[in-house]
Amino acid sequence: MKRIAVVGAGFSGAVIAQELGKTDRYRIDVFDSRPHVAGNCHSHRDPETGVMLHTYGPHIFHTSNEKVWDYVRRFDEFMPFTNRVKAITKGRVYSMPVNLLTINQFFGKTFNPSDAATFMASIGDQSITEPKTFEEQALRFVGKELYEAFFKGYTIKQWGMPPSELPASILKRLPVRFNYDDNYYASTFQGMPKNGYTAIVEKMLDQHNVTVRLNTKFDRSMAGEYDHVFYSGPIDAWFNHNFGRLGYRTLDFKAEWHRGDYQGNAVINYCDEDVPWTRISEHKHFSPWESHEDTVIFKEYSRFCEENDTPYYPIRLAKEKSQLKQYIEQASGEKNITFVGRLGTYRYLDMHVTIAEALDVAERFLACEAKGDRMPAFTVDPLG
């Protein structure tokens, strides 16, 4: 049996280990430097309240990929959950993303969908024909007042830089709706695992030929002991940061325990720049099928990721993309290693995309094995 190393016990590594492990052709070692599996999706029960906590911040599963939806439900029952985010700006609560209710509340109107669309077009800066920055994108499509109320301060806190220095593409994740739909996602399927994400990953890795090694860092020198390595750690760390460290944002969470119901909703964004946290999540609302007398909230703070911090999402501005290109070229010269996942490909990936790509990686690897072909370092373009 060939020996496979999977570096990282998050969804990328767990899916690949599951798919290769069930063939009974490989002995697979899964390494993770943390004391638990599931990576940033790790969940655990709070011993004081019994609430299921998302240890590294909220993770809501949503997808329009039926294959992925069916796949994850093999490992746990997914309970109904709709993410309905609220936003506080200048002391008032609004519905997010910006929808017909938000527009009517904010401007004190009773627009119908057609009137709202006409009004939004009138307040947008139509002189900006090709928005290049986040700020230009917002000003063109939602106008100055909504931009400053909901996007400017929040974005400065989240990214640590003015929206005028961020690419316009970031704002495309926040659509404007001319109806009262306040579902944050437009995905076909949405839900929460009944027993948490960690339980899913544990089941994926529960195979006789898969060995999980927690609290264990995988060193590049160990690669020679394996026939192939699937690496979901930071791509720059694999090369000892020889082209410099890629930029990430990290998150800090301040947990608080309270009686009763703290905010009545799972997630509330705080858009004003003078409020230091970006949002508050109340975790018992992520499991509405459960009942808890007490509650736990996480206040979330974003900052630049330092050497010993946990990376959350890549910055991917011009400087980082230039570095990434160098790492991609270097990685392409490696043998018997495939870079996967958010860190391995330096891309912002939702859980469902991570799982879909990991399934594809496993399928391609088995196809390469059958044909005697070499598995590439990347199955997706990290610069795409």
C-alpha positions, 0 to 999 in steps of 0.5 A, spaced: 500 500 500 502 506 498 503 511 503 499 518 503 500 524 507 495 529 508 497 535 511 491 539 515 485 536 518 480 541 515 475 539 510 480 539 504 484 534 508 478 530 511 475 529 504 481 527 501 483 522 506 476 519 506 475 518 499 482 515 498 481 511 504 475 508 502 479 505 496 483 501 501 489 502 496 493 507 501 495 508 508 494 515 510 497 519 515 493 526 517 497 531 520 495 537 524 499 542 528 492 543 532 490 539 538 483 538 534 480 536 527 476 540 523 481 546 522 477 553 523 470 549 522 472 546 529 466 546 533 465 544 541 460 544 546 461 549 551 461 546 558 457 551 562 451 552 557 451 546 553 451 551 547 455 548 541 460 553 539 463 555 533 470 556 536 473 560 530 467 564 528 460 562 525 460 557 519 454 556 516 453 551 510 450 553 504 451 551 497 447 550 490 452 544 489 447 538 490 453 533 489 456 537 495 450 537 499 448 530 498 456 528 500 456 532 507 449 529 509 452 522 509 456 524 515 451 528 519 443 530 519 443 537 517 438 541 520 434 547 517 437 554 518 437 560 515 442 566 516 438 572 517 444 578 518 442 584 522 446 591 521 447 596 526 449 603 524 448 610 527 444 606 533 439 603 529 438 596 526 437 594 519 436 588 515 442 585 511 444 584 505 441 591 503 434 589 501 427 593 500 426 593 507 433 596 508 432 601 503 425 603 506 427 603 513 433 607 512 430 613 507 423 612 511 419 610 504 414 605 502 417 603 495 415 598 491 420 594 488 420 598 481 420 604 485 426 602 489 430 600 483 429 607 480 430 610 486 437 606 487 439 608 480 438 615 482 442 616 488 448 611 485 454 615 482 453 614 475 459 618 473 463 612 475 462 607 469 468 602 470 468 601 478 476 599 480 475 600 487 471 597 493 469 605 494 467 606 487 463 600 486 459 602 492 458 609 490 456 607 483 450 602 486 448 604 493 450 611 493 454 615 498 449 615 504 448 607 504 455 606 503 457 610 509 452 607 513 453 600 512 460 599 508 465 604 509 466 603 517 465 596 517 470 595 511 475 599 514 475 594 520 475 588 516 480 589 512 484 594 516 485 599 510 480 604 506 475 602 501 478 606 496 484 601 496 481 595 495 478 592 489 471 592 487 470 585 486 470 584 494 463 588 494 460 583 489 459 578 495 453 583 497 448 584 493 442 589 493 435 586 493 429 589 491 424 585 495 424 583 502 428 577 502 433 577 508 436 570 507 444 572 507 445 567 502 442 565 495 444 558 495 439 552 494 441 549 500 442 551 507 443 548 514 447 546 520 450 540 522 446 537 528 452 535 531 457 540 529 462 540 524 467 537 528 463 530 528 463 530 521 470 531 520 471 525 525 467 521 521 470 522 515 477 520 518 474 514 522 477 509 517 482 503 519 487 505 514 487 513 516 491 515 522 490 522 525 496 525 528 494 531 532 499 536 535 504 534 530 507 539 525 509 536 518 516 538 516 517 538 509 523 534 510 518 528 511 515 528 504 520 523 502 517 518 507 511 518 502 509 517 495 504 523 495 503 529 500 496 533 500 498 540 503 493 544 505 497 549 510 500 556 507 503 555 501 509 560 503 510 556 509 512 550 505 517 554 502 520 557 509 517 564 506 523 565 501 519 570 497 516 573 504 510 572 508 503 572 504 498 577 507 492 574 511 487 577 516 486 574 522 480 574 527 480 575 535 474 573 539 472 575 545 467 571 549 462 573 554 457 569 557 450 572 559 443 570 562 437 569 557 437 571 550 443 577 548 441 579 541 435 575 539 439 573 532 445 569 530 449 575 527 449 582 528 454 587 524 456 593 527 458 598 521 460 604 525 468 605 525 468 607 532 465 600 535 471 596 535 468 589 533 465 588 526 460 583 529 457 579 534 455 572 534 450 569 539 451 561 538 445 558 541 441 561 535 445 557 530 442 551 533 435 553 533 432 546 534 436 546 541 434 550 547 438 553 552 437 558 558 444 561 558 447 564 552 454 565 549 456 571 544 463 572 541 465 579 539 469 579 533 475 583 531 479 583 525 487 585 524 493 583 520 495 576 521 502 576 525 507 570 524 504 566 530 496 568 529 491 563 525 490 566 518 483 566 516 482 570 509 488 572 504 488 579 503 490 578 495 492 585 493 497 587 488 503 585 493 501 579 495 499 576 488 506 578 486 509 573 491 503 568 490 506 568 483 513 566 485 510 561 490 506 558 484 512 557 480 516 554 485 511 549 487 510 547 480 517 544 480 515 540 486 514 532 485 509 528 489 505 534 492 499 537 491 497 544 494 489 544 496 484 548 500 484 556 502 491 556 505 494 551 500 492 555 494 491 562 497 484 563 496 478 565 499 473 559 499 467 557 502 466 550 505 462 548 500 467 550 495 473 547 499 469 540 499 467 540 492 475 542 490 477 536 495 472 531 491 475 533 485 482 532 487 481 525 490 478 523 483 483 526 479 489 523 483 485 516 483 485 517 475 492 519 475 494 513 479 490 509 474 494 511 468 501 512 471 500 520 470 503 525 475 499 528 479 499 536 478 501 541 484 495 545 483 488 542 480 485 549 480 489 556 478 490 560 485 491 566 481 484 565 478 
